[in-house]
Amino acid sequence: QQEKEDLQEKMKLREHLSQTAGKSEATPAPSKNIDLEMKQLHCKLKNSNNEITKQLTTIKSLKKEVQEKEERILELQAKISRLERDLNMKRQLIEDLRSHLKTSQENEKTSNETLESLERKVKALTEDCMNKKTSVDSLKQRLNVATKEKSQYEQKYHKTKDELEKKNLKLTNLESKMIETERAKTELETTASQQLHDLAKQSRQALETVQKKLLLTSDKVEEFTTFVK
């Protein structure tokens, strides 16, 4: 662009000089030189315009590329920001993991101690279980014997139960007969009581009759005694 401006200035100067030369009749030879130089300058100007067009096209392309690069830079900057955040989070996570690892190591030490204690307890419990297994086997044998005895006793129980049911049936029959006997006894007692009452009444009446006869007899005896005296 600067070269174009310089050429334009030169062309204006040459045009001015040619106009001045056209007015002057004394110098016809330099006019040809000026025309030739003007043509050369026009060619240079044309070449400069072509070059400027190419440069402008290149500049547009470069601007577009720069814009794409800027967008890419912005994307990369955003990505870098995300990566930095992720990195910070991962650093924090690593610190947390280190802390957890330290705690886990301490817990592992405690767990190992607890595990050793539990292994000792398991060993003791295993020995105890073996002893108890022996006792259980012995108890199973005793249980088998007891089961056989229980079966025998159950047979005896069922037999005794059957006999008891028969005796209960007999007892029920006897109770029924006893109730009937009691009822008959009550009826007999009632009848006997009634009969005794009737007999007592009859005896009382007979006794009164006898007393009356006795009084009459006594009177007669007294009369007879008096008569005898």
C-alpha positions in Angstrom: 0.0 0.0 0.0 2.8 2.4 0.8 4.4 1.5 -2.6 1.1 2.2 -4.3 0.8 5.6 -2.7 4.4 6.4 -3.7 3.7 5.4 -7.3 0.5 7.4 -7.4 2.5 10.4 -6.1 5.1 9.8 -8.8 2.3 9.5 -11.5 0.7 12.7 -10.4 4.1 14.4 -10.5 4.8 12.9 -14.0 1.4 14.0 -15.2 2.0 17.5 -13.9 5.4 17.5 -15.6 3.9 16.2 -18.9 1.3 18.9 -18.8 3.9 21.4 -18.2 6.0 19.9 -21.0 3.0 20.0 -23.4 2.6 23.7 -22.8 6.3 24.2 -23.4 7.2 23.9 -27.1 11.0 24.2 -26.6 11.3 20.6 -25.0 9.6 18.0 -27.2 12.1 15.2 -26.6 11.7 14.7 -22.8 7.9 14.3 -23.4 8.6 10.9 -25.0 10.7 9.9 -22.1 7.9 10.9 -19.8 5.3 8.9 -21.6 7.5 5.9 -21.5 8.1 6.4 -17.8 4.3 6.8 -17.4 3.7 3.5 -19.1 6.2 1.9 -16.8 4.6 3.4 -13.8 1.1 2.3 -15.0 2.5 -1.3 -15.3 4.1 -1.1 -11.9 0.8 0.3 -10.5 -1.2 -2.5 -12.1 1.3 -5.1 -10.8 1.0 -3.4 -7.4 -2.8 -3.6 -7.5 -2.6 -7.3 -8.4 -0.1 -7.9 -5.6 -2.4 -5.9 -3.2 -5.4 -8.1 -4.3 -3.3 -11.2 -3.6 -2.2 -9.8 -0.3 -5.7 -8.9 0.7 -6.9 -12.4 -0.2 -4.0 -13.7 1.9 -4.8 -11.4 4.7 -8.5 -12.5 4.7 -7.4 -16.1 4.7 -4.9 -15.3 7.5 -7.6 -13.4 9.4 -9.9 -16.4 9.1 -7.1 -18.7 10.2 -6.3 -16.3 13.1 -10.0 -16.3 14.1 -10.0 -20.1 14.0 -6.8 -20.2 16.0 -8.3 -17.7 18.5 -11.4 -19.9 18.8 -9.1 -22.9 19.2 -7.1 -21.0 21.8 -10.3 -20.2 23.7 -11.4 -23.8 23.5 -7.9 -24.9 24.7 -8.0 -22.3 27.4 -11.4 -23.6 28.6 -10.0 -27.1 28.3 -6.9 -26.0 30.3 -9.2 -24.5 32.9 -11.2 -27.7 33.2 -8.0 -29.7 33.3 -6.6 -27.4 36.0 -9.8 -27.8 38.0 -9.7 -31.6 37.4 -6.0 -31.5 38.4 -6.8 -29.6 41.6 -9.6 -32.0 42.4 -7.3 -35.0 41.6 -4.7 -33.4 43.9 -7.3 -33.0 46.6 -8.4 -36.6 45.9 -4.9 -37.8 46.1 -4.4 -36.0 49.5 -7.7 -37.6 50.7 -6.6 -41.0 49.4 -3.2 -40.5 51.2 -5.1 -39.7 54.4 -7.4 -42.6 53.9 -4.4 -44.8 53.1 -2.7 -43.7 56.3 -5.9 -44.4 58.2 -6.3 -47.7 56.4 -2.8 -48.7 57.3 -3.4 -47.9 60.9 -6.7 -49.8 60.8 -5.0 -52.7 59.0 -2.4 -52.8 61.8 -5.2 -52.9 64.4 -7.1 -55.4 62.2 -4.0 -57.6 62.1 -3.7 -57.5 65.8 -7.5 -58.3 66.1 -7.1 -61.1 63.5 -4.3 -62.7 65.5 -6.4 -62.5 68.6 -9.3 -64.0 66.7 -7.1 -66.8 65.3 -6.0 -67.7 68.8 -9.7 -67.6 69.9 -10.7 -69.7 66.9 -7.9 -72.3 67.7 -9.2 -72.4 71.3 -12.8 -72.7 70.1 -11.8 -75.5 67.6 -10.3 -77.5 70.5 -13.3 -76.8 72.6 -15.5 -77.9 69.6 -13.6 -81.1 69.3 -14.1 -81.8 73.0 -17.8 -80.9 72.6 -18.1 -83.1 69.6 -16.8 -86.0 71.6 -19.3 -85.2 74.3 -22.0 -84.9 71.7 -21.2 -88.3 70.3 -21.4 -89.8 73.8 -24.7 -88.0 74.3 -26.0 -89.3 71.0 -25.2 -92.8 72.1 -27.0 -92.2 75.4 -29.8 -90.6 73.5 -30.2 -93.7 71.3 -30.4 -95.8 74.4 -32.9 -93.4 76.0 -34.9 -93.4 72.7 -35.1 -97.2 72.9 -36.2 -97.0 76.5 -38.6 -94.3 75.6 -40.1 -96.5 72.9 -40.5 -99.4 75.4 -42.0 -97.0 78.0 -44.4 -95.6 75.3 -45.6 -99.2 74.5 -46.1 -99.8 78.2 -47.8 -96.4 78.5 -50.2 -97.2 75.6 -50.9 -100.7 77.1 -51.5 -99.1 80.6 -53.6 -96.4 79.0 -55.8 -99.1 77.3 -56.2 -100.9 80.6 -57.0 -97.7 82.3 -59.6 -96.8 79.8 -61.2 -100.3 80.3 -61.1 -99.8 84.1 -62.5 -96.3 83.6 -65.3 -97.8 81.6 -65.9 -100.4 84.3 -65.8 -97.6 86.9 -68.3 -95.6 84.9 -70.6 -98.6 84.8 -70.1 -99.2 88.5 -70.8 -95.5 89.2 -74.0 -95.7 87.1 -75.0 -98.8 89.1 -74.1 -97.1 92.3 -76.2 -94.1 91.4 -79.1 -96.4 90.6 -78.5 -98.2 93.9 -78.4 -94.9 95.7 -81.6 -93.9 94.0 -83.2 -97.3 95.0 -81.9 -96.9 98.5 -83.4 -93.4 98.7 -86.7 -94.7 97.5 -86.5 -97.6 100.0 -85.7 -95.2 102.8 -88.5 -93.0 101.8 -90.9 -95.9 101.7 -89.6 -97.3 104.9 -89.9 -93.9 106.6 -93.4 -93.6 105.4 -94.2 -97.1 106.6 -92.5 -96.5 109.9 -94.5 -93.3 110.2 -97.7 -95.2 109.5 -96.7 -97.9 112.0 -95.9 -95.3 114.6 -99.2 -93.7 114.0 -100.9 -97.0 114.3 -98.9 -97.9 117.4 -99.8 -94.6 119.0 -103.5 -95.2 118.3 -103.2 -98.8 119.6 -101.3 -97.5 122.7 -104.1 -95.0 123.3 -106.7 -97.8 123.0 -104.6 -99.9 125.4 -104.3 -97.1 127.9 -108.0 -96.5 127.8 -108.6 -100.2 128.3 -106.0 -100.2 131.1 -107.8 -97.3 132.8 -111.0 -99.2 132.6 -109.3 -102.2 133.9 -107.8 -100.2 136.7 -111.2 -98.9 137.6 -112.7 -102.3 137.6 -109.8 -103.6 139.7 -110.4 -100.8 142.2 -114.1 -101.6 142.2 -113.3 -105.3 142.7 -110.8 -104.5 145.4 -113.3 -102.3 147.1 -115.9 -105.0 146.7 -113.5 -107.6 148.2 -112.7 -105.3 151.2 
